[in-house]
């Protein structure tokens, strides 16, 4: 199973880090409440969860083990 990295937010500011992680061979999961965030184009997976929704994020991350 490929290792994954979850980004909280996927605005223009995160794109360099998202690209780096993708080039490093990681699966990229992006969380953002804005479905039109620019970083979404680089995602292997996108989920509509805000960074302040801690319980939902934990539940989601635990499904990715």
SESEKOL-683068 format. One record per atom (N, C-alpha, C): residue in three letters; chain; atom name; x, y, z. Coordinates in Angstrom, 3 decimals, m for minus. Layout:
BEGIN
aa->ALA&ch->A&at->CA&u->X&v->Y&w->Z
...
//
This chain:
BEGIN
aa->UNK&ch->A&at->N&u->0.839&v->m1.181&w->0.000
aa->UNK&ch->A&at->CA&u->0.000&v->0.000&w->0.000
aa->UNK&ch->A&at->C&u->0.886&v->1.247&w->0.000
aa->UNK&ch->A&at->N&u->0.555&v->2.173&w->m0.844
aa->UNK&ch->A&at->CA&u->1.292&v->3.425&w->m0.971
aa->UNK&ch->A&at->C&u->1.013&v->4.316&w->0.246
aa->UNK&ch->A&at->N&u->2.039&v->4.950&w->0.784
aa->UNK&ch->A&at->CA&u->1.842&v->5.867&w->1.906
aa->UNK&ch->A&at->C&u->1.121&v->7.112&w->1.423
aa->UNK&ch->A&at->N&u->0.299&v->7.662&w->2.293
aa->UNK&ch->A&at->CA&u->m0.504&v->8.835&w->1.944
aa->UNK&ch->A&at->C&u->m0.183&v->10.000&w->2.866
aa->UNK&ch->A&at->N&u->m0.410&v->11.178&w->2.333
aa->UNK&ch->A&at->CA&u->m0.256&v->12.401&w->3.097
aa->UNK&ch->A&at->C&u->m1.541&v->13.198&w->2.960
aa->UNK&ch->A&at->N&u->m2.088&v->13.614&w->4.085
aa->UNK&ch->A&at->CA&u->m3.325&v->14.397&w->4.077
aa->UNK&ch->A&at->C&u->m2.961&v->15.866&w->4.273
aa->UNK&ch->A&at->N&u->m3.393&v->16.684&w->3.342
aa->UNK&ch->A&at->CA&u->m3.206&v->18.129&w->3.436
aa->UNK&ch->A&at->C&u->m4.499&v->18.767&w->3.912
aa->UNK&ch->A&at->N&u->m4.390&v->19.639&w->4.882
aa->UNK&ch->A&at->CA&u->m5.547&v->20.403&w->5.341
aa->UNK&ch->A&at->C&u->m5.526&v->21.734&w->4.609
aa->UNK&ch->A&at->N&u->m6.358&v->21.848&w->3.632
aa->UNK&ch->A&at->CA&u->m6.380&v->23.021&w->2.777
aa->UNK&ch->A&at->C&u->m5.585&v->22.757&w->1.519
aa->UNK&ch->A&at->N&u->m6.056&v->23.297&w->0.419
aa->UNK&ch->A&at->CA&u->m5.352&v->23.076&w->m0.853
aa->UNK&ch->A&at->C&u->m5.407&v->24.335&w->m1.713
aa->UNK&ch->A&at->N&u->m4.995&v->25.433&w->m1.109
aa->UNK&ch->A&at->CA&u->m4.948&v->26.704&w->m1.821
aa->UNK&ch->A&at->C&u->m3.647&v->26.801&w->m2.620
aa->UNK&ch->A&at->N&u->m3.443&v->27.925&w->m3.266
aa->UNK&ch->A&at->CA&u->m2.207&v->28.162&w->m4.016
aa->UNK&ch->A&at->C&u->m0.973&v->28.000&w->m3.138
aa->UNK&ch->A&at->N&u->m1.094&v->28.343&w->m1.868
aa->UNK&ch->A&at->CA&u->0.050&v->28.274&w->m0.962
aa->UNK&ch->A&at->C&u->0.532&v->26.843&w->m0.719
aa->UNK&ch->A&at->N&u->m0.368&v->25.881&w->m0.795
aa->UNK&ch->A&at->CA&u->m0.004&v->24.487&w->m0.545
aa->UNK&ch->A&at->C&u->0.515&v->23.767&w->m1.788
aa->UNK&ch->A&at->N&u->0.308&v->24.331&w->m2.964
aa->UNK&ch->A&at->CA&u->0.658&v->23.628&w->m4.203
aa->UNK&ch->A&at->C&u->2.125&v->23.193&w->m4.261
aa->UNK&ch->A&at->N&u->3.107&v->24.026&w->m3.902
aa->UNK&ch->A&at->CA&u->4.491&v->23.530&w->m3.947
aa->UNK&ch->A&at->C&u->4.717&v->22.293&w->m3.062
aa->UNK&ch->A&at->N&u->4.146&v->22.285&w->m1.869
aa->UNK&ch->A&at->CA&u->4.303&v->21.129&w->m0.975
aa->UNK&ch->A&at->C&u->3.560&v->19.910&w->m1.521
aa->UNK&ch->A&at->N&u->2.400&v->20.125&w->m2.104
aa->UNK&ch->A&at->CA&u->1.630&v->19.029&w->m2.697
aa->UNK&ch->A&at->C&u->2.427&v->18.403&w->m3.841
aa->UNK&ch->A&at->N&u->2.997&v->19.241&w->m4.701
aa->UNK&ch->A&at->CA&u->3.798&v->18.733&w->m5.824
aa->UNK&ch->A&at->C&u->5.020&v->17.967&w->m5.323
aa->UNK&ch->A&at->N&u->5.687&v->18.498&w->m4.297
aa->UNK&ch->A&at->CA&u->6.848&v->17.820&w->m3.733
aa->UNK&ch->A&at->C&u->6.469&v->16.434&w->m3.220
aa->UNK&ch->A&at->N&u->5.372&v->16.361&w->m2.464
aa->UNK&ch->A&at->CA&u->4.939&v->15.087&w->m1.890
aa->UNK&ch->A&at->C&u->4.562&v->14.091&w->m2.991
aa->UNK&ch->A&at->N&u->3.923&v->14.575&w->m4.029
aa->UNK&ch->A&at->CA&u->3.539&v->13.711&w->m5.144
aa->UNK&ch->A&at->C&u->4.786&v->13.173&w->m5.843
aa->UNK&ch->A&at->N&u->5.784&v->14.029&w->m6.059
aa->UNK&ch->A&at->CA&u->7.037&v->13.609&w->m6.682
aa->UNK&ch->A&at->C&u->7.792&v->12.620&w->m5.798
aa->UNK&ch->A&at->N&u->7.581&v->12.698&w->m4.497
aa->UNK&ch->A&at->CA&u->8.212&v->11.771&w->m3.558
aa->UNK&ch->A&at->C&u->7.505&v->10.418&w->m3.529
aa->UNK&ch->A&at->N&u->6.434&v->10.288&w->m4.307
aa->UNK&ch->A&at->CA&u->5.747&v->9.010&w->m4.412
aa->UNK&ch->A&at->C&u->4.615&v->8.793&w->m3.431
aa->UNK&ch->A&at->N&u->4.199&v->9.847&w->m2.741
aa->UNK&ch->A&at->CA&u->3.108&v->9.715&w->m1.784
aa->UNK&ch->A&at->C&u->1.758&v->9.876&w->m2.470
aa->UNK&ch->A&at->N&u->0.765&v->9.221&w->m1.929
aa->UNK&ch->A&at->CA&u->m0.611&v->9.425&w->m2.360
aa->UNK&ch->A&at->C&u->m1.112&v->10.689&w->m1.672
aa->UNK&ch->A&at->N&u->m1.726&v->11.588&w->m2.422
aa->UNK&ch->A&at->CA&u->m2.109&v->12.889&w->m1.892
aa->UNK&ch->A&at->C&u->m3.611&v->12.950&w->m1.653
aa->UNK&ch->A&at->N&u->m3.980&v->13.205&w->m0.402
aa->UNK&ch->A&at->CA&u->m5.376&v->13.378&w->m0.012
aa->UNK&ch->A&at->C&u->m5.527&v->14.830&w->0.431
aa->UNK&ch->A&at->N&u->m6.449&v->15.528&w->m0.188
aa->UNK&ch->A&at->CA&u->m6.651&v->16.930&w->0.137
aa->UNK&ch->A&at->C&u->m7.999&v->17.140&w->0.801
aa->UNK&ch->A&at->N&u->m7.990&v->17.878&w->1.899
aa->UNK&ch->A&at->CA&u->m9.200&v->18.230&w->2.642
aa->UNK&ch->A&at->C&u->m9.402&v->19.734&w->2.530
aa->UNK&ch->A&at->N&u->m10.563&v->20.136&w->2.083
aa->UNK&ch->A&at->CA&u->m10.868&v->21.562&w->1.986
aa->UNK&ch->A&at->C&u->m12.375&v->21.698&w->1.856
aa->UNK&ch->A&at->N&u->m12.920&v->22.763&w->2.407
aa->UNK&ch->A&at->CA&u->m14.355&v->23.002&w->2.287
aa->UNK&ch->A&at->C&u->m14.706&v->23.601&w->0.935
aa->UNK&ch->A&at->N&u->m13.712&v->24.114&w->0.227
aa->UNK&ch->A&at->CA&u->m13.940&v->24.697&w->m1.095
aa->UNK&ch->A&at->C&u->m13.647&v->23.643&w->m2.163
aa->UNK&ch->A&at->N&u->m14.678&v->23.111&w->m2.820
aa->UNK&ch->A&at->CA&u->m14.443&v->22.076&w->m3.828
aa->UNK&ch->A&at->C&u->m13.708&v->22.593&w->m5.066
aa->UNK&ch->A&at->N&u->m13.558&v->23.898&w->m5.183
aa->UNK&ch->A&at->CA&u->m12.849&v->24.480&w->m6.327
aa->UNK&ch->A&at->C&u->m11.445&v->24.967&w->m5.965
aa->UNK&ch->A&at->N&u->m10.899&v->24.494&w->m4.871
aa->UNK&ch->A&at->CA&u->m9.552&v->24.894&w->m4.455
aa->UNK&ch->A&at->C&u->m8.543&v->24.512&w->m5.531
aa->UNK&ch->A&at->N&u->m7.574&v->25.398&w->m5.812
aa->UNK&ch->A&at->CA&u->m6.632&v->25.149&w->m6.902
aa->UNK&ch->A&at->C&u->m5.755&v->23.911&w->m6.731
aa->UNK&ch->A&at->N&u->m5.443&v->23.548&w->m5.512
aa->UNK&ch->A&at->CA&u->m4.612&v->22.373&w->m5.287
aa->UNK&ch->A&at->C&u->m5.304&v->21.066&w->m5.597
aa->UNK&ch->A&at->N&u->m6.609&v->21.102&w->m5.717
aa->UNK&ch->A&at->CA&u->m7.379&v->19.878&w->m5.958
aa->UNK&ch->A&at->C&u->m6.959&v->19.187&w->m7.252
aa->UNK&ch->A&at->N&u->m6.458&v->19.948&w->m8.203
aa->UNK&ch->A&at->CA&u->m6.030&v->19.374&w->m9.478
aa->UNK&ch->A&at->C&u->m4.893&v->18.367&w->m9.302
aa->UNK&ch->A&at->N&u->m4.173&v->18.434&w->m8.180
aa->UNK&ch->A&at->CA&u->m3.034&v->17.559&w->m7.937
aa->UNK&ch->A&at->C&u->m3.369&v->16.395&w->m7.002
aa->UNK&ch->A&at->N&u->m4.610&v->16.304&w->m6.579
aa->UNK&ch->A&at->CA&u->m5.014&v->15.314&w->m5.575
aa->UNK&ch->A&at->C&u->m5.235&v->13.934&w->m6.179
aa->UNK&ch->A&at->N&u->m4.868&v->12.931&w->m5.406
aa->UNK&ch->A&at->CA&u->m5.292&v->11.574&w->m5.727
aa->UNK&ch->A&at->C&u->m6.689&v->11.354&w->m5.179
aa->UNK&ch->A&at->N&u->m6.977&v->12.085&w->m4.112
aa->UNK&ch->A&at->CA&u->m8.295&v->11.999&w->m3.470
aa->UNK&ch->A&at->C&u->m8.605&v->13.344&w->m2.828
aa->UNK&ch->A&at->N&u->m9.857&v->13.741&w->m2.895
aa->UNK&ch->A&at->CA&u->m10.311&v->14.994&w->m2.274
aa->UNK&ch->A&at->C&u->m11.478&v->14.676&w->m1.366
aa->UNK&ch->A&at->N&u->m11.481&v->15.280&w->m0.174
aa->UNK&ch->A&at->CA&u->m12.631&v->15.155&w->0.709
aa->UNK&ch->A&at->C&u->m13.046&v->16.538&w->1.183
aa->UNK&ch->A&at->N&u->m14.333&v->16.725&w->1.266
aa->UNK&ch->A&at->CA&u->m14.900&v->18.012&w->1.650
aa->UNK&ch->A&at->C&u->m15.049&v->18.064&w->3.160
aa->UNK&ch->A&at->N&u->m13.928&v->18.264&w->3.834
aa->UNK&ch->A&at->CA&u->m13.892&v->18.383&w->5.295
aa->UNK&ch->A&at->C&u->m13.015&v->19.589&w->5.616
aa->UNK&ch->A&at->N&u->m13.487&v->20.445&w->6.493
aa->UNK&ch->A&at->CA&u->m12.703&v->21.605&w->6.906
aa->UNK&ch->A&at->C&u->m11.653&v->21.226&w->7.934
aa->UNK&ch->A&at->N&u->m10.588&v->21.982&w->7.983
aa->UNK&ch->A&at->CA&u->m9.509&v->21.732&w->8.928
aa->UNK&ch->A&at->C&u->m9.925&v->21.866&w->10.379
aa->UNK&ch->A&at->N&u->m11.051&v->22.525&w->10.631
aa->UNK&ch->A&at->CA&u->m11.530&v->22.689&w->12.003
aa->UNK&ch->A&at->C&u->m12.452&v->21.551&w->12.438
aa->UNK&ch->A&at->N&u->m12.723&v->20.612&w->11.547
aa->UNK&ch->A&at->CA&u->m13.608&v->19.479&w->11.856
aa->UNK&ch->A&at->C&u->m12.756&v->18.294&w->12.321
aa->UNK&ch->A&at->N&u->m12.175&v->18.447&w->13.493
aa->UNK&ch->A&at->CA&u->m11.185&v->17.504&w->14.000
aa->UNK&ch->A&at->C&u->m11.723&v->16.083&w->14.098
aa->UNK&ch->A&at->N&u->m12.892&v->15.902&w->14.651
aa->UNK&ch->A&at->CA&u->m13.438&v->14.552&w->14.814
aa->UNK&ch->A&at->C&u->m13.644&v->13.859&w->13.464
aa->UNK&ch->A&at->N&u->m14.176&v->14.581&w->12.498
aa->UNK&ch->A&at->CA&u->m14.363&v->14.004&w->11.153
aa->UNK&ch->A&at->C&u->m13.024&v->13.654&w->10.514
aa->UNK&ch->A&at->N&u->m12.035&v->14.518&w->10.700
aa->UNK&ch->A&at->CA&u->m10.707&v->14.253&w->10.140
aa->UNK&ch->A&at->C&u->m10.085&v->13.004&w->10.760
aa->UNK&ch->A&at->N&u->m10.219&v->12.862&w->12.065
aa->UNK&ch->A&at->CA&u->m9.673&v->11.681&w->12.747
aa->UNK&ch->A&at->C&u->m10.359&v->10.421&w->12.239
aa->UNK&ch->A&at->N&u->m11.679&v->10.442&w->12.169
aa->UNK&ch->A&at->CA&u->m12.412&v->9.270&w->11.665
aa->UNK&ch->A&at->C&u->m11.976&v->8.921&w->10.252
aa->UNK&ch->A&at->N&u->m11.835&v->9.932&w->9.412
aa->UNK&ch->A&at->CA&u->m11.417&v->9.689&w->8.036
aa->UNK&ch->A&at->C&u->m10.012&v->9.093&w->7.987
aa->UNK&ch->A&at->N&u->m9.085&v->9.701&w->8.733
aa->UNK&ch->A&at->CA&u->m7.698&v->9.222&w->8.720
aa->UNK&ch->A&at->C&u->m7.601&v->7.783&w->9.209
aa->UNK&ch->A&at->N&u->m8.414&v->7.426&w->10.171
aa->UNK&ch->A&at->CA&u->m8.372&v->6.052&w->10.689
aa->UNK&ch->A&at->C&u->m8.865&v->5.027&w->9.659
aa->UNK&ch->A&at->N&u->m9.654&v->5.462&w->8.696
aa->UNK&ch->A&at->CA&u->m10.113&v->4.546&w->7.641
aa->UNK&ch->A&at->C&u->m9.001&v->4.305&w->6.613
aa->UNK&ch->A&at->N&u->m7.956&v->5.110&w->6.635
aa->UNK&ch->A&at->CA&u->m6.878&v->5.028&w->5.666
aa->UNK&ch->A&at->C&u->m5.690&v->4.202&w->6.144
aa->UNK&ch->A&at->N&u->m5.797&v->3.538&w->7.260
aa->UNK&ch->A&at->CA&u->m4.686&v->2.730&w->7.798
aa->UNK&ch->A&at->C&u->m4.315&v->1.619&w->6.853
//
